[in-house]
Amino acid sequence: MILKIVIILYLAVLLLTAFYLWHNRDRHFLVFSSKSNTNFRPIMSWTAIILLLECIIGIIILFQSNKYLNLVTLLLSSITILIFSLLINHEND
């Protein structure tokens, strides 16, 4: 039961992250902006869409009987955020 509550909280944070990225894709993100990075808007948009899809997958997995399937959501979202940060930082080189 505690695992489901923690995963629900994680999915809520993931959904809020996707919402934030989607709505701030034309503004500044930390020290990055669309003026300094040419691919800033597409990176932010695609990351938001992928995180939303992973959140939906996570909700479906949450109601499965196998609790180890929740690791799929954690792994996918962690890899997505890692790739996002690498792409954003790569543009500054």
PyMOL Python script that loads the backbone (N, CA, C, O; Angstrom):
from pymol import cmd

cmd.read_pdbstr("""\
ATOM      1  N   MET A   1       0.818  -1.193   0.000  1.00  0.00           N
ATOM      2  CA  MET A   1       0.000   0.000   0.000  1.00  0.00           C
ATOM      3  C   MET A   1       0.864   1.261   0.000  1.00  0.00           C
ATOM      4  O   MET A   1       0.549   2.226  -0.696  1.00  0.00           O
ATOM      5  N   ILE A   2       1.941   1.259   0.768  1.00  0.00           N
ATOM      6  CA  ILE A   2       2.822   2.420   0.809  1.00  0.00           C
ATOM      7  C   ILE A   2       3.488   2.627  -0.548  1.00  0.00           C
ATOM      8  O   ILE A   2       3.690   3.762  -0.980  1.00  0.00           O
ATOM      9  N   LEU A   3       3.825   1.531  -1.215  1.00  0.00           N
ATOM     10  CA  LEU A   3       4.447   1.632  -2.531  1.00  0.00           C
ATOM     11  C   LEU A   3       3.520   2.342  -3.520  1.00  0.00           C
ATOM     12  O   LEU A   3       3.976   3.169  -4.309  1.00  0.00           O
ATOM     13  N   LYS A   4       2.237   2.029  -3.483  1.00  0.00           N
ATOM     14  CA  LYS A   4       1.281   2.676  -4.383  1.00  0.00           C
ATOM     15  C   LYS A   4       1.183   4.170  -4.091  1.00  0.00           C
ATOM     16  O   LYS A   4       1.076   4.976  -5.016  1.00  0.00           O
ATOM     17  N   ILE A   5       1.219   4.544  -2.825  1.00  0.00           N
ATOM     18  CA  ILE A   5       1.142   5.963  -2.470  1.00  0.00           C
ATOM     19  C   ILE A   5       2.382   6.699  -2.962  1.00  0.00           C
ATOM     20  O   ILE A   5       2.284   7.807  -3.488  1.00  0.00           O
ATOM     21  N   VAL A   6       3.544   6.082  -2.792  1.00  0.00           N
ATOM     22  CA  VAL A   6       4.798   6.702  -3.249  1.00  0.00           C
ATOM     23  C   VAL A   6       4.814   6.826  -4.767  1.00  0.00           C
ATOM     24  O   VAL A   6       5.241   7.851  -5.298  1.00  0.00           O
ATOM     25  N   ILE A   7       4.361   5.810  -5.459  1.00  0.00           N
ATOM     26  CA  ILE A   7       4.318   5.857  -6.926  1.00  0.00           C
ATOM     27  C   ILE A   7       3.316   6.903  -7.401  1.00  0.00           C
ATOM     28  O   ILE A   7       3.571   7.594  -8.388  1.00  0.00           O
ATOM     29  N   ILE A   8       2.182   7.033  -6.716  1.00  0.00           N
ATOM     30  CA  ILE A   8       1.202   8.062  -7.073  1.00  0.00           C
ATOM     31  C   ILE A   8       1.819   9.450  -6.910  1.00  0.00           C
ATOM     32  O   ILE A   8       1.618  10.319  -7.758  1.00  0.00           O
ATOM     33  N   LEU A   9       2.562   9.661  -5.838  1.00  0.00           N
ATOM     34  CA  LEU A   9       3.240  10.943  -5.635  1.00  0.00           C
ATOM     35  C   LEU A   9       4.284  11.183  -6.719  1.00  0.00           C
ATOM     36  O   LEU A   9       4.413  12.298  -7.225  1.00  0.00           O
ATOM     37  N   TYR A  10       5.027  10.138  -7.076  1.00  0.00           N
ATOM     38  CA  TYR A  10       6.028  10.259  -8.136  1.00  0.00           C
ATOM     39  C   TYR A  10       5.367  10.596  -9.470  1.00  0.00           C
ATOM     40  O   TYR A  10       5.865  11.441 -10.214  1.00  0.00           O
ATOM     41  N   LEU A  11       4.257   9.944  -9.772  1.00  0.00           N
ATOM     42  CA  LEU A  11       3.551  10.222 -11.020  1.00  0.00           C
ATOM     43  C   LEU A  11       2.986  11.635 -11.032  1.00  0.00           C
ATOM     44  O   LEU A  11       2.930  12.270 -12.085  1.00  0.00           O
ATOM     45  N   ALA A  12       2.565  12.137  -9.870  1.00  0.00           N
ATOM     46  CA  ALA A  12       2.087  13.513  -9.791  1.00  0.00           C
ATOM     47  C   ALA A  12       3.214  14.501 -10.072  1.00  0.00           C
ATOM     48  O   ALA A  12       3.022  15.485 -10.786  1.00  0.00           O
ATOM     49  N   VAL A  13       4.388  14.236  -9.508  1.00  0.00           N
ATOM     50  CA  VAL A  13       5.546  15.096  -9.774  1.00  0.00           C
ATOM     51  C   VAL A  13       5.950  15.004 -11.242  1.00  0.00           C
ATOM     52  O   VAL A  13       6.328  16.011 -11.842  1.00  0.00           O
ATOM     53  N   LEU A  14       5.877  13.826 -11.819  1.00  0.00           N
ATOM     54  CA  LEU A  14       6.190  13.634 -13.235  1.00  0.00           C
ATOM     55  C   LEU A  14       5.208  14.407 -14.113  1.00  0.00           C
ATOM     56  O   LEU A  14       5.604  15.029 -15.098  1.00  0.00           O
ATOM     57  N   LEU A  15       3.944  14.362 -13.754  1.00  0.00           N
ATOM     58  CA  LEU A  15       2.926  15.092 -14.510  1.00  0.00           C
ATOM     59  C   LEU A  15       3.126  16.602 -14.376  1.00  0.00           C
ATOM     60  O   LEU A  15       2.973  17.338 -15.351  1.00  0.00           O
ATOM     61  N   LEU A  16       3.463  17.057 -13.186  1.00  0.00           N
ATOM     62  CA  LEU A  16       3.742  18.485 -12.994  1.00  0.00           C
ATOM     63  C   LEU A  16       4.973  18.924 -13.778  1.00  0.00           C
ATOM     64  O   LEU A  16       5.014  20.041 -14.293  1.00  0.00           O
ATOM     65  N   THR A  17       5.965  18.063 -13.871  1.00  0.00           N
ATOM     66  CA  THR A  17       7.167  18.371 -14.651  1.00  0.00           C
ATOM     67  C   THR A  17       6.830  18.497 -16.134  1.00  0.00           C
ATOM     68  O   THR A  17       7.298  19.414 -16.810  1.00  0.00           O
ATOM     69  N   ALA A  18       6.020  17.572 -16.632  1.00  0.00           N
ATOM     70  CA  ALA A  18       5.603  17.627 -18.034  1.00  0.00           C
ATOM     71  C   ALA A  18       4.789  18.894 -18.300  1.00  0.00           C
ATOM     72  O   ALA A  18       4.967  19.548 -19.328  1.00  0.00           O
ATOM     73  N   PHE A  19       3.904  19.232 -17.379  1.00  0.00           N
ATOM     74  CA  PHE A  19       3.088  20.442 -17.513  1.00  0.00           C
ATOM     75  C   PHE A  19       3.975  21.686 -17.512  1.00  0.00           C
ATOM     76  O   PHE A  19       3.768  22.598 -18.313  1.00  0.00           O
ATOM     77  N   TYR A  20       4.956  21.724 -16.619  1.00  0.00           N
ATOM     78  CA  TYR A  20       5.864  22.866 -16.538  1.00  0.00           C
ATOM     79  C   TYR A  20       6.690  23.009 -17.813  1.00  0.00           C
ATOM     80  O   TYR A  20       6.842  24.114 -18.334  1.00  0.00           O
ATOM     81  N   LEU A  21       7.220  21.907 -18.313  1.00  0.00           N
ATOM     82  CA  LEU A  21       8.018  21.958 -19.536  1.00  0.00           C
ATOM     83  C   LEU A  21       7.188  22.410 -20.724  1.00  0.00           C
ATOM     84  O   LEU A  21       7.667  23.166 -21.569  1.00  0.00           O
ATOM     85  N   TRP A  22       5.937  21.947 -20.792  1.00  0.00           N
ATOM     86  CA  TRP A  22       5.077  22.296 -21.918  1.00  0.00           C
ATOM     87  C   TRP A  22       4.747  23.785 -21.909  1.00  0.00           C
ATOM     88  O   TRP A  22       4.783  24.443 -22.949  1.00  0.00           O
ATOM     89  N   HIS A  23       4.429  24.305 -20.739  1.00  0.00           N
ATOM     90  CA  HIS A  23       4.005  25.704 -20.672  1.00  0.00           C
ATOM     91  C   HIS A  23       5.154  26.704 -20.655  1.00  0.00           C
ATOM     92  O   HIS A  23       4.926  27.896 -20.860  1.00  0.00           O
ATOM     93  N   ASN A  24       6.360  26.259 -20.421  1.00  0.00           N
ATOM     94  CA  ASN A  24       7.509  27.160 -20.403  1.00  0.00           C
ATOM     95  C   ASN A  24       8.467  26.904 -21.550  1.00  0.00           C
ATOM     96  O   ASN A  24       9.646  27.247 -21.458  1.00  0.00           O
ATOM     97  N   ARG A  25       7.989  26.317 -22.615  1.00  0.00           N
ATOM     98  CA  ARG A  25       8.893  26.002 -23.721  1.00  0.00           C
ATOM     99  C   ARG A  25       9.293  27.240 -24.517  1.00  0.00           C
ATOM    100  O   ARG A  25      10.255  27.186 -25.283  1.00  0.00           O
ATOM    101  N   ASP A  26       8.573  28.364 -24.353  1.00  0.00           N
ATOM    102  CA  ASP A  26       8.943  29.601 -25.031  1.00  0.00           C
ATOM    103  C   ASP A  26       9.684  30.565 -24.117  1.00  0.00           C
ATOM    104  O   ASP A  26      10.171  31.602 -24.569  1.00  0.00           O
ATOM    105  N   ARG A  27       9.770  30.232 -22.841  1.00  0.00           N
ATOM    106  CA  ARG A  27      10.418  31.110 -21.865  1.00  0.00           C
ATOM    107  C   ARG A  27      11.768  30.534 -21.471  1.00  0.00           C
ATOM    108  O   ARG A  27      12.267  29.587 -22.079  1.00  0.00           O
ATOM    109  N   HIS A  28      12.338  31.128 -20.445  1.00  0.00           N
ATOM    110  CA  HIS A  28      13.614  30.651 -19.917  1.00  0.00           C
ATOM    111  C   HIS A  28      13.393  29.390 -19.082  1.00  0.00           C
ATOM    112  O   HIS A  28      12.374  29.250 -18.407  1.00  0.00           O
ATOM    113  N   PHE A  29      14.349  28.488 -19.138  1.00  0.00           N
ATOM    114  CA  PHE A  29      14.378  27.308 -18.274  1.00  0.00           C
ATOM    115  C   PHE A  29      15.745  27.273 -17.628  1.00  0.00           C
ATOM    116  O   PHE A  29      16.748  26.992 -18.284  1.00  0.00           O
ATOM    117  N   LEU A  30      15.780  27.560 -16.340  1.00  0.00           N
ATOM    118  CA  LEU A  30      17.023  27.717 -15.590  1.00  0.00           C
ATOM    119  C   LEU A  30      17.866  28.796 -16.270  1.00  0.00           C
ATOM    120  O   LEU A  30      17.472  29.962 -16.256  1.00  0.00           O
ATOM    121  N   VAL A  31      18.974  28.462 -16.847  1.00  0.00           N
ATOM    122  CA  VAL A  31      19.796  29.454 -17.543  1.00  0.00           C
ATOM    123  C   VAL A  31      19.680  29.320 -19.054  1.00  0.00           C
ATOM    124  O   VAL A  31      20.405  29.993 -19.787  1.00  0.00           O
ATOM    125  N   PHE A  32      18.800  28.480 -19.527  1.00  0.00           N
ATOM    126  CA  PHE A  32      18.656  28.216 -20.954  1.00  0.00           C
ATOM    127  C   PHE A  32      17.459  28.986 -21.508  1.00  0.00           C
ATOM    128  O   PHE A  32      16.487  29.243 -20.797  1.00  0.00           O
ATOM    129  N   SER A  33      17.545  29.344 -22.769  1.00  0.00           N
ATOM    130  CA  SER A  33      16.433  30.011 -23.441  1.00  0.00           C
ATOM    131  C   SER A  33      16.459  29.642 -24.916  1.00  0.00           C
ATOM    132  O   SER A  33      17.413  29.045 -25.413  1.00  0.00           O
ATOM    133  N   SER A  34      15.388  30.013 -25.598  1.00  0.00           N
ATOM    134  CA  SER A  34      15.319  29.706 -27.025  1.00  0.00           C
ATOM    135  C   SER A  34      16.281  30.570 -27.832  1.00  0.00           C
ATOM    136  O   SER A  34      16.597  30.244 -28.976  1.00  0.00           O
ATOM    137  N   LYS A  35      16.750  31.670 -27.242  1.00  0.00           N
ATOM    138  CA  LYS A  35      17.726  32.512 -27.941  1.00  0.00           C
ATOM    139  C   LYS A  35      19.113  31.892 -27.935  1.00  0.00           C
ATOM    140  O   LYS A  35      19.870  32.041 -28.894  1.00  0.00           O
ATOM    141  N   SER A  36      19.447  31.196 -26.856  1.00  0.00           N
ATOM    142  CA  SER A  36      20.781  30.598 -26.770  1.00  0.00           C
ATOM    143  C   SER A  36      20.837  29.203 -27.398  1.00  0.00           C
ATOM    144  O   SER A  36      21.891  28.781 -27.873  1.00  0.00           O
ATOM    145  N   ASN A  37      19.716  28.493 -27.402  1.00  0.00           N
ATOM    146  CA  ASN A  37      19.659  27.142 -27.986  1.00  0.00           C
ATOM    147  C   ASN A  37      18.671  27.144 -29.139  1.00  0.00           C
ATOM    148  O   ASN A  37      17.527  27.570 -28.978  1.00  0.00           O
ATOM    149  N   THR A  38      19.097  26.678 -30.280  1.00  0.00           N
ATOM    150  CA  THR A  38      18.205  26.679 -31.441  1.00  0.00           C
ATOM    151  C   THR A  38      17.138  25.593 -31.352  1.00  0.00           C
ATOM    152  O   THR A  38      16.037  25.773 -31.873  1.00  0.00           O
ATOM    153  N   ASN A  39      17.438  24.484 -30.711  1.00  0.00           N
ATOM    154  CA  ASN A  39      16.481  23.378 -30.593  1.00  0.00           C
ATOM    155  C   ASN A  39      15.799  23.347 -29.237  1.00  0.00           C
ATOM    156  O   ASN A  39      15.327  22.292 -28.813  1.00  0.00           O
ATOM    157  N   PHE A  40      15.738  24.454 -28.562  1.00  0.00           N
ATOM    158  CA  PHE A  40      15.192  24.510 -27.212  1.00  0.00           C
ATOM    159  C   PHE A  40      13.709  24.139 -27.179  1.00  0.00           C
ATOM    160  O   PHE A  40      13.301  23.306 -26.370  1.00  0.00           O
ATOM    161  N   ARG A  41      12.912  24.738 -28.036  1.00  0.00           N
ATOM    162  CA  ARG A  41      11.463  24.489 -28.037  1.00  0.00           C
ATOM    163  C   ARG A  41      11.127  23.033 -28.374  1.00  0.00           C
ATOM    164  O   ARG A  41      10.318  22.430 -27.668  1.00  0.00           O
ATOM    165  N   PRO A  42      11.713  22.443 -29.422  1.00  0.00           N
ATOM    166  CA  PRO A  42      11.391  21.035 -29.698  1.00  0.00           C
ATOM    167  C   PRO A  42      11.835  20.078 -28.581  1.00  0.00           C
ATOM    168  O   PRO A  42      11.145  19.104 -28.280  1.00  0.00           O
ATOM    169  N   ILE A  43      12.984  20.363 -27.975  1.00  0.00           N
ATOM    170  CA  ILE A  43      13.451  19.496 -26.886  1.00  0.00           C
ATOM    171  C   ILE A  43      12.478  19.553 -25.719  1.00  0.00           C
ATOM    172  O   ILE A  43      12.118  18.519 -25.156  1.00  0.00           O
ATOM    173  N   MET A  44      12.050  20.761 -25.352  1.00  0.00           N
ATOM    174  CA  MET A  44      11.105  20.928 -24.248  1.00  0.00           C
ATOM    175  C   MET A  44       9.756  20.272 -24.593  1.00  0.00           C
ATOM    176  O   MET A  44       9.155  19.607 -23.750  1.00  0.00           O
ATOM    177  N   SER A  45       9.292  20.460 -25.817  1.00  0.00           N
ATOM    178  CA  SER A  45       7.989  19.911 -26.221  1.00  0.00           C
ATOM    179  C   SER A  45       7.999  18.385 -26.214  1.00  0.00           C
ATOM    180  O   SER A  45       7.107  17.755 -25.647  1.00  0.00           O
ATOM    181  N   TRP A  46       9.010  17.797 -26.844  1.00  0.00           N
ATOM    182  CA  TRP A  46       9.070  16.341 -26.912  1.00  0.00           C
ATOM    183  C   TRP A  46       9.268  15.710 -25.545  1.00  0.00           C
ATOM    184  O   TRP A  46       8.716  14.646 -25.265  1.00  0.00           O
ATOM    185  N   THR A  47      10.047  16.355 -24.694  1.00  0.00           N
ATOM    186  CA  THR A  47      10.235  15.826 -23.351  1.00  0.00           C
ATOM    187  C   THR A  47       8.928  15.859 -22.577  1.00  0.00           C
ATOM    188  O   THR A  47       8.611  14.913 -21.857  1.00  0.00           O
ATOM    189  N   ALA A  48       8.165  16.936 -22.718  1.00  0.00           N
ATOM    190  CA  ALA A  48       6.877  17.033 -22.034  1.00  0.00           C
ATOM    191  C   ALA A  48       5.908  15.958 -22.521  1.00  0.00           C
ATOM    192  O   ALA A  48       5.204  15.348 -21.717  1.00  0.00           O
ATOM    193  N   ILE A  49       5.869  15.726 -23.818  1.00  0.00           N
ATOM    194  CA  ILE A  49       4.977  14.706 -24.376  1.00  0.00           C
ATOM    195  C   ILE A  49       5.383  13.311 -23.898  1.00  0.00           C
ATOM    196  O   ILE A  49       4.532  12.512 -23.508  1.00  0.00           O
ATOM    197  N   ILE A  50       6.671  13.025 -23.930  1.00  0.00           N
ATOM    198  CA  ILE A  50       7.150  11.708 -23.497  1.00  0.00           C
ATOM    199  C   ILE A  50       6.881  11.488 -22.009  1.00  0.00           C
ATOM    200  O   ILE A  50       6.485  10.396 -21.602  1.00  0.00           O
ATOM    201  N   LEU A  51       7.098  12.526 -21.198  1.00  0.00           N
ATOM    202  CA  LEU A  51       6.819  12.389 -19.765  1.00  0.00           C
ATOM    203  C   LEU A  51       5.333  12.182 -19.502  1.00  0.00           C
ATOM    204  O   LEU A  51       4.963  11.439 -18.593  1.00  0.00           O
ATOM    205  N   LEU A  52       4.483  12.827 -20.285  1.00  0.00           N
ATOM    206  CA  LEU A  52       3.042  12.613 -20.150  1.00  0.00           C
ATOM    207  C   LEU A  52       2.670  11.176 -20.501  1.00  0.00           C
ATOM    208  O   LEU A  52       1.865  10.556 -19.806  1.00  0.00           O
ATOM    209  N   LEU A  53       3.249  10.644 -21.570  1.00  0.00           N
ATOM    210  CA  LEU A  53       2.990   9.252 -21.950  1.00  0.00           C
ATOM    211  C   LEU A  53       3.494   8.284 -20.886  1.00  0.00           C
ATOM    212  O   LEU A  53       2.837   7.285 -20.594  1.00  0.00           O
ATOM    213  N   GLU A  54       4.650   8.573 -20.310  1.00  0.00           N
ATOM    214  CA  GLU A  54       5.183   7.717 -19.260  1.00  0.00           C
ATOM    215  C   GLU A  54       4.327   7.786 -18.002  1.00  0.00           C
ATOM    216  O   GLU A  54       4.212   6.802 -17.271  1.00  0.00           O
ATOM    217  N   CYS A  55       3.734   8.929 -17.754  1.00  0.00           N
ATOM    218  CA  CYS A  55       2.822   9.062 -16.613  1.00  0.00           C
ATOM    219  C   CYS A  55       1.561   8.222 -16.840  1.00  0.00           C
ATOM    220  O   CYS A  55       1.072   7.575 -15.914  1.00  0.00           O
ATOM    221  N   ILE A  56       1.049   8.230 -18.040  1.00  0.00           N
ATOM    222  CA  ILE A  56      -0.125   7.402 -18.363  1.00  0.00           C
ATOM    223  C   ILE A  56       0.221   5.929 -18.249  1.00  0.00           C
ATOM    224  O   ILE A  56      -0.556   5.154 -17.691  1.00  0.00           O
ATOM    225  N   ILE A  57       1.371   5.531 -18.768  1.00  0.00           N
ATOM    226  CA  ILE A  57       1.829   4.145 -18.632  1.00  0.00           C
ATOM    227  C   ILE A  57       1.991   3.779 -17.167  1.00  0.00           C
ATOM    228  O   ILE A  57       1.632   2.677 -16.750  1.00  0.00           O
ATOM    229  N   GLY A  58       2.536   4.712 -16.382  1.00  0.00           N
ATOM    230  CA  GLY A  58       2.718   4.472 -14.950  1.00  0.00           C
ATOM    231  C   GLY A  58       1.407   4.276 -14.215  1.00  0.00           C
ATOM    232  O   GLY A  58       1.327   3.453 -13.302  1.00  0.00           O
ATOM    233  N   ILE A  59       0.378   5.020 -14.597  1.00  0.00           N
ATOM    234  CA  ILE A  59      -0.941   4.851 -13.975  1.00  0.00           C
ATOM    235  C   ILE A  59      -1.517   3.492 -14.317  1.00  0.00           C
ATOM    236  O   ILE A  59      -2.114   2.838 -13.462  1.00  0.00           O
ATOM    237  N   ILE A  60      -1.346   3.059 -15.557  1.00  0.00           N
ATOM    238  CA  ILE A  60      -1.837   1.729 -15.957  1.00  0.00           C
ATOM    239  C   ILE A  60      -1.076   0.636 -15.208  1.00  0.00           C
ATOM    240  O   ILE A  60      -1.679  -0.323 -14.727  1.00  0.00           O
ATOM    241  N   ILE A  61       0.223   0.779 -15.111  1.00  0.00           N
ATOM    242  CA  ILE A  61       1.056  -0.212 -14.415  1.00  0.00           C
ATOM    243  C   ILE A  61       0.742  -0.236 -12.924  1.00  0.00           C
ATOM    244  O   ILE A  61       0.831  -1.286 -12.287  1.00  0.00           O
ATOM    245  N   LEU A  62       0.376   0.915 -12.366  1.00  0.00           N
ATOM    246  CA  LEU A  62       0.110   1.019 -10.942  1.00  0.00           C
ATOM    247  C   LEU A  62      -1.005   0.084 -10.491  1.00  0.00           C
ATOM    248  O   LEU A  62      -0.966  -0.451  -9.383  1.00  0.00           O
ATOM    249  N   PHE A  63      -1.985  -0.109 -11.344  1.00  0.00           N
ATOM    250  CA  PHE A  63      -3.118  -0.946 -10.974  1.00  0.00           C
ATOM    251  C   PHE A  63      -2.951  -2.412 -11.363  1.00  0.00           C
ATOM    252  O   PHE A  63      -3.893  -3.196 -11.243  1.00  0.00           O
ATOM    253  N   GLN A  64      -1.774  -2.783 -11.823  1.00  0.00           N
ATOM    254  CA  GLN A  64      -1.466  -4.186 -12.080  1.00  0.00           C
ATOM    255  C   GLN A  64      -1.098  -4.853 -10.759  1.00  0.00           C
ATOM    256  O   GLN A  64      -0.738  -4.170  -9.800  1.00  0.00           O
ATOM    257  N   SER A  65      -1.183  -6.130 -10.705  1.00  0.00           N
ATOM    258  CA  SER A  65      -0.901  -6.840  -9.457  1.00  0.00           C
ATOM    259  C   SER A  65       0.595  -6.986  -9.173  1.00  0.00           C
ATOM    260  O   SER A  65       0.983  -7.197  -8.024  1.00  0.00           O
ATOM    261  N   ASN A  66       1.431  -6.878 -10.192  1.00  0.00           N
ATOM    262  CA  ASN A  66       2.873  -7.030 -10.021  1.00  0.00           C
ATOM    263  C   ASN A  66       3.494  -5.699  -9.612  1.00  0.00           C
ATOM    264  O   ASN A  66       3.493  -4.747 -10.393  1.00  0.00           O
ATOM    265  N   LYS A  67       4.020  -5.629  -8.398  1.00  0.00           N
ATOM    266  CA  LYS A  67       4.580  -4.372  -7.918  1.00  0.00           C
ATOM    267  C   LYS A  67       5.927  -4.048  -8.540  1.00  0.00           C
ATOM    268  O   LYS A  67       6.355  -2.895  -8.487  1.00  0.00           O
ATOM    269  N   TYR A  68       6.605  -5.015  -9.124  1.00  0.00           N
ATOM    270  CA  TYR A  68       7.908  -4.773  -9.726  1.00  0.00           C
ATOM    271  C   TYR A  68       7.800  -4.081 -11.087  1.00  0.00           C
ATOM    272  O   TYR A  68       8.792  -3.569 -11.605  1.00  0.00           O
ATOM    273  N   LEU A  69       6.602  -4.066 -11.660  1.00  0.00           N
ATOM    274  CA  LEU A  69       6.420  -3.363 -12.924  1.00  0.00           C
ATOM    275  C   LEU A  69       6.526  -1.852 -12.745  1.00  0.00           C
ATOM    276  O   LEU A  69       6.744  -1.129 -13.717  1.00  0.00           O
ATOM    277  N   ASN A  70       6.375  -1.367 -11.510  1.00  0.00           N
ATOM    278  CA  ASN A  70       6.525   0.068 -11.252  1.00  0.00           C
ATOM    279  C   ASN A  70       7.938   0.546 -11.530  1.00  0.00           C
ATOM    280  O   ASN A  70       8.154   1.733 -11.776  1.00  0.00           O
ATOM    281  N   LEU A  71       8.888  -0.350 -11.496  1.00  0.00           N
ATOM    282  CA  LEU A  71      10.266   0.015 -11.820  1.00  0.00           C
ATOM    283  C   LEU A  71      10.403   0.456 -13.278  1.00  0.00           C
ATOM    284  O   LEU A  71      11.302   1.228 -13.612  1.00  0.00           O
ATOM    285  N   VAL A  72       9.519  -0.031 -14.138  1.00  0.00           N
ATOM    286  CA  VAL A  72       9.538   0.371 -15.541  1.00  0.00           C
ATOM    287  C   VAL A  72       9.285   1.871 -15.649  1.00  0.00           C
ATOM    288  O   VAL A  72       9.969   2.569 -16.398  1.00  0.00           O
ATOM    289  N   THR A  73       8.304   2.364 -14.900  1.00  0.00           N
ATOM    290  CA  THR A  73       7.993   3.790 -14.911  1.00  0.00           C
ATOM    291  C   THR A  73       9.168   4.605 -14.393  1.00  0.00           C
ATOM    292  O   THR A  73       9.536   5.622 -14.981  1.00  0.00           O
ATOM    293  N   LEU A  74       9.748   4.160 -13.301  1.00  0.00           N
ATOM    294  CA  LEU A  74      10.885   4.875 -12.733  1.00  0.00           C
ATOM    295  C   LEU A  74      12.066   4.897 -13.697  1.00  0.00           C
ATOM    296  O   LEU A  74      12.716   5.929 -13.861  1.00  0.00           O
ATOM    297  N   LEU A  75      12.340   3.782 -14.324  1.00  0.00           N
ATOM    298  CA  LEU A  75      13.462   3.677 -15.255  1.00  0.00           C
ATOM    299  C   LEU A  75      13.234   4.539 -16.496  1.00  0.00           C
ATOM    300  O   LEU A  75      14.125   5.283 -16.903  1.00  0.00           O
ATOM    301  N   LEU A  76      12.052   4.445 -17.098  1.00  0.00           N
ATOM    302  CA  LEU A  76      11.769   5.221 -18.305  1.00  0.00           C
ATOM    303  C   LEU A  76      11.832   6.721 -18.053  1.00  0.00           C
ATOM    304  O   LEU A  76      12.416   7.468 -18.838  1.00  0.00           O
ATOM    305  N   SER A  77      11.232   7.151 -16.964  1.00  0.00           N
ATOM    306  CA  SER A  77      11.226   8.591 -16.689  1.00  0.00           C
ATOM    307  C   SER A  77      12.620   9.097 -16.330  1.00  0.00           C
ATOM    308  O   SER A  77      12.977  10.219 -16.690  1.00  0.00           O
ATOM    309  N   SER A  78      13.397   8.306 -15.643  1.00  0.00           N
ATOM    310  CA  SER A  78      14.764   8.708 -15.320  1.00  0.00           C
ATOM    311  C   SER A  78      15.613   8.821 -16.585  1.00  0.00           C
ATOM    312  O   SER A  78      16.404   9.755 -16.719  1.00  0.00           O
ATOM    313  N   ILE A  79      15.457   7.895 -17.492  1.00  0.00           N
ATOM    314  CA  ILE A  79      16.200   7.944 -18.748  1.00  0.00           C
ATOM    315  C   ILE A  79      15.758   9.142 -19.587  1.00  0.00           C
ATOM    316  O   ILE A  79      16.587   9.799 -20.216  1.00  0.00           O
ATOM    317  N   THR A  80      14.464   9.426 -19.596  1.00  0.00           N
ATOM    318  CA  THR A  80      13.956  10.570 -20.350  1.00  0.00           C
ATOM    319  C   THR A  80      14.517  11.879 -19.817  1.00  0.00           C
ATOM    320  O   THR A  80      14.942  12.737 -20.591  1.00  0.00           O
ATOM    321  N   ILE A  81      14.519  12.033 -18.506  1.00  0.00           N
ATOM    322  CA  ILE A  81      15.045  13.260 -17.906  1.00  0.00           C
ATOM    323  C   ILE A  81      16.555  13.358 -18.123  1.00  0.00           C
ATOM    324  O   ILE A  81      17.081  14.454 -18.316  1.00  0.00           O
ATOM    325  N   LEU A  82      17.251  12.229 -18.093  1.00  0.00           N
ATOM    326  CA  LEU A  82      18.688  12.220 -18.373  1.00  0.00           C
ATOM    327  C   LEU A  82      18.962  12.673 -19.798  1.00  0.00           C
ATOM    328  O   LEU A  82      19.839  13.507 -20.026  1.00  0.00           O
ATOM    329  N   ILE A  83      18.226  12.138 -20.751  1.00  0.00           N
ATOM    330  CA  ILE A  83      18.415  12.517 -22.149  1.00  0.00           C
ATOM    331  C   ILE A  83      18.075  13.993 -22.353  1.00  0.00           C
ATOM    332  O   ILE A  83      18.763  14.695 -23.095  1.00  0.00           O
ATOM    333  N   PHE A  84      17.019  14.460 -21.697  1.00  0.00           N
ATOM    334  CA  PHE A  84      16.657  15.879 -21.777  1.00  0.00           C
ATOM    335  C   PHE A  84      17.804  16.766 -21.293  1.00  0.00           C
ATOM    336  O   PHE A  84      18.165  17.740 -21.953  1.00  0.00           O
ATOM    337  N   SER A  85      18.366  16.426 -20.150  1.00  0.00           N
ATOM    338  CA  SER A  85      19.445  17.259 -19.619  1.00  0.00           C
ATOM    339  C   SER A  85      20.696  17.193 -20.490  1.00  0.00           C
ATOM    340  O   SER A  85      21.401  18.191 -20.635  1.00  0.00           O
ATOM    341  N   LEU A  86      20.974  16.040 -21.066  1.00  0.00           N
ATOM    342  CA  LEU A  86      22.135  15.924 -21.966  1.00  0.00           C
ATOM    343  C   LEU A  86      21.933  16.725 -23.247  1.00  0.00           C
ATOM    344  O   LEU A  86      22.871  17.349 -23.745  1.00  0.00           O
ATOM    345  N   LEU A  87      20.720  16.712 -23.780  1.00  0.00           N
ATOM    346  CA  LEU A  87      20.447  17.480 -24.997  1.00  0.00           C
ATOM    347  C   LEU A  87      20.524  18.973 -24.746  1.00  0.00           C
ATOM    348  O   LEU A  87      21.065  19.718 -25.563  1.00  0.00           O
ATOM    349  N   ILE A  88      19.990  19.408 -23.627  1.00  0.00           N
ATOM    350  CA  ILE A  88      20.036  20.839 -23.304  1.00  0.00           C
ATOM    351  C   ILE A  88      21.494  21.289 -23.110  1.00  0.00           C
ATOM    352  O   ILE A  88      21.891  22.344 -23.605  1.00  0.00           O
ATOM    353  N   ASN A  89      22.273  20.497 -22.400  1.00  0.00           N
ATOM    354  CA  ASN A  89      23.668  20.852 -22.150  1.00  0.00           C
ATOM    355  C   ASN A  89      24.535  20.715 -23.397  1.00  0.00           C
ATOM    356  O   ASN A  89      25.511  21.447 -23.555  1.00  0.00           O
ATOM    357  N   HIS A  90      24.189  19.794 -24.272  1.00  0.00           N
ATOM    358  CA  HIS A  90      24.944  19.603 -25.505  1.00  0.00           C
ATOM    359  C   HIS A  90      24.820  20.813 -26.416  1.00  0.00           C
ATOM    360  O   HIS A  90      25.757  21.139 -27.144  1.00  0.00           O
ATOM    361  N   GLU A  91      23.677  21.479 -26.383  1.00  0.00           N
ATOM    362  CA  GLU A  91      23.472  22.638 -27.231  1.00  0.00           C
ATOM    363  C   GLU A  91      24.376  23.798 -26.851  1.00  0.00           C
ATOM    364  O   GLU A  91      24.659  24.655 -27.688  1.00  0.00           O
ATOM    365  N   ASN A  92      24.833  23.843 -25.608  1.00  0.00           N
ATOM    366  CA  ASN A  92      25.689  24.946 -25.176  1.00  0.00           C
ATOM    367  C   ASN A  92      27.149  24.749 -25.532  1.00  0.00           C
ATOM    368  O   ASN A  92      27.931  25.693 -25.418  1.00  0.00           O
ATOM    369  N   ASP A  93      27.540  23.577 -25.951  1.00  0.00           N
ATOM    370  CA  ASP A  93      28.954  23.325 -26.278  1.00  0.00           C
ATOM    371  C   ASP A  93      29.368  23.972 -27.574  1.00  0.00           C
ATOM    372  O   ASP A  93      30.523  23.851 -27.982  1.00  0.00           O
TER     373      ASP A  93
END
""", "prot")
cmd.dss("prot")
cmd.show_as("cartoon", "prot")
cmd.util.cbc("prot")
cmd.orient("prot")
